[in-house]
């Protein structure tokens, strides 16, 4: 869960996690793994809200493949044991395969490894088969000295079939078209902007008019397909008086990296804002290695951090929040990011 929710975690490595871990909830009853009611009652592995689902996991709106996907695109090395059915290894392989589809869609398919192809069946024992992928993952995601691709090494003793569980297909993500549908003013679909993120600018809108938007993925061949439900936005009359500033503080730095925390965002305008975007430039050779309290994207040396769900709303004049990030740099370099702007 820490790896799923905390973007500072570069490499997550669950080992034989069993029920309430990686295995899909829906598969556990049929596999003969530790029951959900047992996992719920034995340890505080599942919150109180899960109690009503222990006997009917198919009623859940989510499953553990979502948790696997939430780690993407960061490193994930799942170690499993196919010799103990109580651990739910078949259900775990389904969760890994389902989550891996999101990794692939994000262009990070080589950042996930699932490995249950081991000979020793003792619970939580050291495995000779895990030594090499363990070293490769540490080198790649923690030491930044390797680039070995991930692998799906699923034992034939406990091999799950993703096709039996999903009724969805993975979209081919690429450049996104943001289309404006007819609003109160009517008219046909027109392209209102393009963006590889969920943020865009649409000009020429009429105040107090409702517009609908749909995001479509465009693949390399130029084909498009919807990847989101239509969002509806009503524009507000008058001009915006929102403004914000971003002030970085160097918390610590060393010969090959640094941490900027807090990155203080302040609403300096005369009206409340419900979202902010901070942009800055990394010096040549610097690489963003983690961020928190915001969603970061990188294009070349330009970094964009957008607010998280809990810290986007700021009161006028004095409302403030903070984010932070870590970056690496060539050994001995003393340069720091510059050109901070907030909008």
Secondary structure, 3 states (H helix, E strand, C coil): CHHHHCCCCCEECCECCCCCCCCCHHHHHHHCCCCHHHHHHHCCCCCHHHHHHCCCHHHCCCCHHHHHHHHCCCEEEEECCCCCHHHCHHHHHHHHHHHHHHHHHCCCHHHEEEECCCCCCCCCCCCHHHHHHHHHHHHHHHCCCCCCCCCEECCHHHCCCHHHCCCCCCCCCCEEEEEEECCCCCCCCEEEEEECCCCCCCCCCCCCCEEEEEEEEECCCCCEEECCCCEEEECCCCCCCCCEEEEEEEEEEECCEEEEEEEEEEECCCCCECCCEEEEECCCCCEEEEEECEEEEEECCEEEEEECCCCCCECCCCCEEEEEEEEECCCCCCCCCEEEEEC
